Amino acid sequence: MILSRRGLLAASLAMPAAAQAQATRWQFATPYPDGNFHTRNIRAFIQAVEAASDGRLGITLHGNGSLLPLPQIKRGVQTGQVQLGEILISAYGNEDPLLEVDSIPQLVTSYPEARKLADLTRPMLEARLARQGLSLLYTVPWPPSGFYTNTPVETLEALRGTRMRTFNVMTNRFATLIGATPTLVQAAEIPQAFATGVVNAMVTSAATGVDSAAWDYAKFFTPIGFTWTKNAVFVNRRALEALPADLQAKVREAAAAAETRGWAMSAQAQQSAQATLAARGMTVATASPALMQGMARIGAAMAAEWVGRAGADGQRVLDGLKAAG
């Protein structure tokens, strides 16, 4: 069959357009392993985006820090090394005190309160990321944290002298205030840090304990509702704006669904992860009144320090939480 000149011209114009429509592929870096609920939520987000894009956008996920470790992910998205990234927001607190807010111990003590905090700080977080060429897609909290130790923790004094694994500015400060030695260790490196004696205690979520097989290096998990730290998923703004408007909207729609789903998954993970720790032989202890009194005292001191650094925005956040009841 011989095509007319008009047909050949139409075909030559259509083929590059079709190829371009299917050529967009984004890279997504996360520091967490495949089994973690955050990563499972991301995979559902990716599936939703790819299905809605009709083949115009594909996303490759690189988990467990395999492409970029946590400290490098935000910069990697800013520079276009990857188009999408997930970070623990508070891990970047050295850039801006506001990013530390959900790491203040006992500032919020329930998922509804954590939701209020997220809503209060979201416009501020969006503005800060926008100035760095990033667009926030969604945030999801970790389940509340507890202590991992090899001896019971009845009071904060029991942690004095320990080598405590920390993961951000605020956990560093907490360790210092209770007389422990803070040591920054990324999530993927926790088992090795305990095995080599670099650390012998930590405060983190039950979900991270399951991810790192905490039963191999700790005997006790003491839930204290330490914090509801959040992860943020964001995209390189230029990469997002390069997509057709309808596809940008579909990415945003999938992100909104991922946020709703992720909060529910976090609440589910709180119970299931603690049950897994217990099933693996760890003692899931009940925090004593003396321990919680000590936590309240430290939390109040850290909140006062934080608002001094965070300034007017920080005061607005604390005032907003108080007003919300």
Secondary structure as a PSIPRED ss2 file (coil, helix, strand):
# PSIPRED VFORMAT (PSIPRED V4.0)

   1 M C   1.000  0.000  0.000
   2 I C   1.000  0.000  0.000
   3 L C   1.000  0.000  0.000
   4 S C   1.000  0.000  0.000
   5 R H   0.000  1.000  0.000
   6 R H   0.000  1.000  0.000
   7 G H   0.000  1.000  0.000
   8 L H   0.000  1.000  0.000
   9 L H   0.000  1.000  0.000
  10 A H   0.000  1.000  0.000
  11 A H   0.000  1.000  0.000
  12 S H   0.000  1.000  0.000
  13 L H   0.000  1.000  0.000
  14 A H   0.000  1.000  0.000
  15 M H   0.000  1.000  0.000
  16 P H   0.000  1.000  0.000
  17 A H   0.000  1.000  0.000
  18 A H   0.000  1.000  0.000
  19 A H   0.000  1.000  0.000
  20 Q H   0.000  1.000  0.000
  21 A H   0.000  1.000  0.000
  22 Q C   1.000  0.000  0.000
  23 A C   1.000  0.000  0.000
  24 T E   0.000  0.000  1.000
  25 R E   0.000  0.000  1.000
  26 W E   0.000  0.000  1.000
  27 Q E   0.000  0.000  1.000
  28 F E   0.000  0.000  1.000
  29 A E   0.000  0.000  1.000
  30 T C   1.000  0.000  0.000
  31 P C   1.000  0.000  0.000
  32 Y C   1.000  0.000  0.000
  33 P C   1.000  0.000  0.000
  34 D C   1.000  0.000  0.000
  35 G C   1.000  0.000  0.000
  36 N C   1.000  0.000  0.000
  37 F H   0.000  1.000  0.000
  38 H H   0.000  1.000  0.000
  39 T H   0.000  1.000  0.000
  40 R H   0.000  1.000  0.000
  41 N H   0.000  1.000  0.000
  42 I H   0.000  1.000  0.000
  43 R H   0.000  1.000  0.000
  44 A H   0.000  1.000  0.000
  45 F H   0.000  1.000  0.000
  46 I H   0.000  1.000  0.000
  47 Q H   0.000  1.000  0.000
  48 A H   0.000  1.000  0.000
  49 V H   0.000  1.000  0.000
  50 E H   0.000  1.000  0.000
  51 A H   0.000  1.000  0.000
  52 A H   0.000  1.000  0.000
  53 S C   1.000  0.000  0.000
  54 D C   1.000  0.000  0.000
  55 G C   1.000  0.000  0.000
  56 R C   1.000  0.000  0.000
  57 L E   0.000  0.000  1.000
  58 G E   0.000  0.000  1.000
  59 I E   0.000  0.000  1.000
  60 T E   0.000  0.000  1.000
  61 L E   0.000  0.000  1.000
  62 H E   0.000  0.000  1.000
  63 G C   1.000  0.000  0.000
  64 N C   1.000  0.000  0.000
  65 G C   1.000  0.000  0.000
  66 S C   1.000  0.000  0.000
  67 L C   1.000  0.000  0.000
  68 L C   1.000  0.000  0.000
  69 P C   1.000  0.000  0.000
  70 L H   0.000  1.000  0.000
  71 P H   0.000  1.000  0.000
  72 Q H   0.000  1.000  0.000
  73 I H   0.000  1.000  0.000
  74 K H   0.000  1.000  0.000
  75 R H   0.000  1.000  0.000
  76 G H   0.000  1.000  0.000
  77 V H   0.000  1.000  0.000
  78 Q H   0.000  1.000  0.000
  79 T C   1.000  0.000  0.000
  80 G C   1.000  0.000  0.000
  81 Q C   1.000  0.000  0.000
  82 V C   1.000  0.000  0.000
  83 Q C   1.000  0.000  0.000
  84 L E   0.000  0.000  1.000
  85 G E   0.000  0.000  1.000
  86 E E   0.000  0.000  1.000
  87 I E   0.000  0.000  1.000
  88 L E   0.000  0.000  1.000
  89 I H   0.000  1.000  0.000
  90 S H   0.000  1.000  0.000
  91 A H   0.000  1.000  0.000
  92 Y H   0.000  1.000  0.000
  93 G C   1.000  0.000  0.000
  94 N C   1.000  0.000  0.000
  95 E C   1.000  0.000  0.000
  96 D C   1.000  0.000  0.000
  97 P H   0.000  1.000  0.000
  98 L H   0.000  1.000  0.000
  99 L H   0.000  1.000  0.000
 100 E H   0.000  1.000  0.000
 101 V H   0.000  1.000  0.000
 102 D H   0.000  1.000  0.000
 103 S H   0.000  1.000  0.000
 104 I C   1.000  0.000  0.000
 105 P C   1.000  0.000  0.000
 106 Q C   1.000  0.000  0.000
 107 L C   1.000  0.000  0.000
 108 V C   1.000  0.000  0.000
 109 T C   1.000  0.000  0.000
 110 S C   1.000  0.000  0.000
 111 Y H   0.000  1.000  0.000
 112 P H   0.000  1.000  0.000
 113 E H   0.000  1.000  0.000
 114 A H   0.000  1.000  0.000
 115 R H   0.000  1.000  0.000
 116 K H   0.000  1.000  0.000
 117 L H   0.000  1.000  0.000
 118 A H   0.000  1.000  0.000
 119 D H   0.000  1.000  0.000
 120 L H   0.000  1.000  0.000
 121 T H   0.000  1.000  0.000
 122 R H   0.000  1.000  0.000
 123 P H   0.000  1.000  0.000
 124 M H   0.000  1.000  0.000
 125 L H   0.000  1.000  0.000
 126 E H   0.000  1.000  0.000
 127 A H   0.000  1.000  0.000
 128 R H   0.000  1.000  0.000
 129 L H   0.000  1.000  0.000
 130 A H   0.000  1.000  0.000
 131 R C   1.000  0.000  0.000
 132 Q C   1.000  0.000  0.000
 133 G C   1.000  0.000  0.000
 134 L E   0.000  0.000  1.000
 135 S E   0.000  0.000  1.000
 136 L E   0.000  0.000  1.000
 137 L E   0.000  0.000  1.000
 138 Y E   0.000  0.000  1.000
 139 T E   0.000  0.000  1.000
 140 V E   0.000  0.000  1.000
 141 P E   0.000  0.000  1.000
 142 W C   1.000  0.000  0.000
 143 P C   1.000  0.000  0.000
 144 P C   1.000  0.000  0.000
 145 S E   0.000  0.000  1.000
 146 G E   0.000  0.000  1.000
 147 F E   0.000  0.000  1.000
 148 Y E   0.000  0.000  1.000
 149 T E   0.000  0.000  1.000
 150 N C   1.000  0.000  0.000
 151 T C   1.000  0.000  0.000
 152 P C   1.000  0.000  0.000
 153 V C   1.000  0.000  0.000
 154 E C   1.000  0.000  0.000
 155 T C   1.000  0.000  0.000
 156 L H   0.000  1.000  0.000
 157 E H   0.000  1.000  0.000
 158 A H   0.000  1.000  0.000
 159 L H   0.000  1.000  0.000
 160 R C   1.000  0.000  0.000
 161 G C   1.000  0.000  0.000
 162 T C   1.000  0.000  0.000
 163 R E   0.000  0.000  1.000
 164 M E   0.000  0.000  1.000
 165 R E   0.000  0.000  1.000
 166 T E   0.000  0.000  1.000
 167 F C   1.000  0.000  0.000
 168 N C   1.000  0.000  0.000
 169 V H   0.000  1.000  0.000
 170 M H   0.000  1.000  0.000
 171 T H   0.000  1.000  0.000
 172 N H   0.000  1.000  0.000
 173 R H   0.000  1.000  0.000
 174 F H   0.000  1.000  0.000
 175 A H   0.000  1.000  0.000
 176 T H   0.000  1.000  0.000
 177 L H   0.000  1.000  0.000
 178 I C   1.000  0.000  0.000
 179 G C   1.000  0.000  0.000
 180 A C   1.000  0.000  0.000
 181 T E   0.000  0.000  1.000
 182 P E   0.000  0.000  1.000
 183 T E   0.000  0.000  1.000
 184 L E   0.000  0.000  1.000
 185 V C   1.000  0.000  0.000
 186 Q C   1.000  0.000  0.000
 187 A H   0.000  1.000  0.000
 188 A H   0.000  1.000  0.000
 189 E H   0.000  1.000  0.000
 190 I H   0.000  1.000  0.000
 191 P H   0.000  1.000  0.000
 192 Q H   0.000  1.000  0.000
 193 A H   0.000  1.000  0.000
 194 F H   0.000  1.000  0.000
 195 A H   0.000  1.000  0.000
 196 T C   1.000  0.000  0.000
 197 G C   1.000  0.000  0.000
 198 V C   1.000  0.000  0.000
 199 V C   1.000  0.000  0.000
 200 N C   1.000  0.000  0.000
 201 A E   0.000  0.000  1.000
 202 M E   0.000  0.000  1.000
 203 V E   0.000  0.000  1.000
 204 T E   0.000  0.000  1.000
 205 S E   0.000  0.000  1.000
 206 A H   0.000  1.000  0.000
 207 A H   0.000  1.000  0.000
 208 T H   0.000  1.000  0.000
 209 G H   0.000  1.000  0.000
 210 V H   0.000  1.000  0.000
 211 D H   0.000  1.000  0.000
 212 S C   1.000  0.000  0.000
 213 A C   1.000  0.000  0.000
 214 A H   0.000  1.000  0.000
 215 W H   0.000  1.000  0.000
 216 D H   0.000  1.000  0.000
 217 Y C   1.000  0.000  0.000
 218 A C   1.000  0.000  0.000
 219 K C   1.000  0.000  0.000
 220 F E   0.000  0.000  1.000
 221 F E   0.000  0.000  1.000
 222 T E   0.000  0.000  1.000
 223 P E   0.000  0.000  1.000
 224 I C   1.000  0.000  0.000
 225 G C   1.000  0.000  0.000
 226 F C   1.000  0.000  0.000
 227 T C   1.000  0.000  0.000
 228 W C   1.000  0.000  0.000
 229 T C   1.000  0.000  0.000
 230 K E   0.000  0.000  1.000
 231 N E   0.000  0.000  1.000
 232 A E   0.000  0.000  1.000
 233 V E   0.000  0.000  1.000
 234 F E   0.000  0.000  1.000
 235 V E   0.000  0.000  1.000
 236 N E   0.000  0.000  1.000
 237 R H   0.000  1.000  0.000
 238 R H   0.000  1.000  0.000
 239 A H   0.000  1.000  0.000
 240 L H   0.000  1.000  0.000
 241 E H   0.000  1.000  0.000
 242 A C   1.000  0.000  0.000
 243 L C   1.000  0.000  0.000
 244 P C   1.000  0.000  0.000
 245 A H   0.000  1.000  0.000
 246 D H   0.000  1.000  0.000
 247 L H   0.000  1.000  0.000
 248 Q H   0.000  1.000  0.000
 249 A H   0.000  1.000  0.000
 250 K H   0.000  1.000  0.000
 251 V H   0.000  1.000  0.000
 252 R H   0.000  1.000  0.000
 253 E H   0.000  1.000  0.000
 254 A H   0.000  1.000  0.000
 255 A H   0.000  1.000  0.000
 256 A H   0.000  1.000  0.000
 257 A H   0.000  1.000  0.000
 258 A H   0.000  1.000  0.000
 259 E H   0.000  1.000  0.000
 260 T H   0.000  1.000  0.000
 261 R H   0.000  1.000  0.000
 262 G H   0.000  1.000  0.000
 263 W H   0.000  1.000  0.000
 264 A H   0.000  1.000  0.000
 265 M H   0.000  1.000  0.000
 266 S H   0.000  1.000  0.000
 267 A H   0.000  1.000  0.000
 268 Q H   0.000  1.000  0.000
 269 A H   0.000  1.000  0.000
 270 Q H   0.000  1.000  0.000
 271 Q H   0.000  1.000  0.000
 272 S H   0.000  1.000  0.000
 273 A H   0.000  1.000  0.000
 274 Q H   0.000  1.000  0.000
 275 A H   0.000  1.000  0.000
 276 T H   0.000  1.000  0.000
 277 L H   0.000  1.000  0.000
 278 A H   0.000  1.000  0.000
 279 A H   0.000  1.000  0.000
 280 R C   1.000  0.000  0.000
 281 G C   1.000  0.000  0.000
 282 M C   1.000  0.000  0.000
 283 T E   0.000  0.000  1.000
 284 V E   0.000  0.000  1.000
 285 A C   1.000  0.000  0.000
 286 T C   1.000  0.000  0.000
 287 A C   1.000  0.000  0.000
 288 S C   1.000  0.000  0.000
 289 P H   0.000  1.000  0.000
 290 A H   0.000  1.000  0.000
 291 L H   0.000  1.000  0.000
 292 M H   0.000  1.000  0.000
 293 Q H   0.000  1.000  0.000
 294 G H   0.000  1.000  0.000
 295 M H   0.000  1.000  0.000
 296 A H   0.000  1.000  0.000
 297 R H   0.000  1.000  0.000
 298 I H   0.000  1.000  0.000
 299 G H   0.000  1.000  0.000
 300 A H   0.000  1.000  0.000
 301 A H   0.000  1.000  0.000
 302 M H   0.000  1.000  0.000
 303 A H   0.000  1.000  0.000
 304 A H   0.000  1.000  0.000
 305 E H   0.000  1.000  0.000
 306 W H   0.000  1.000  0.000
 307 V H   0.000  1.000  0.000
 308 G H   0.000  1.000  0.000
 309 R H   0.000  1.000  0.000
 310 A H   0.000  1.000  0.000
 311 G H   0.000  1.000  0.000
 312 A H   0.000  1.000  0.000
 313 D H   0.000  1.000  0.000
 314 G H   0.000  1.000  0.000
 315 Q H   0.000  1.000  0.000
 316 R H   0.000  1.000  0.000
 317 V H   0.000  1.000  0.000
 318 L H   0.000  1.000  0.000
 319 D H   0.000  1.000  0.000
 320 G H   0.000  1.000  0.000
 321 L H   0.000  1.000  0.000
 322 K H   0.000  1.000  0.000
 323 A H   0.000  1.000  0.000
 324 A H   0.000  1.000  0.000
 325 G C   1.000  0.000  0.000
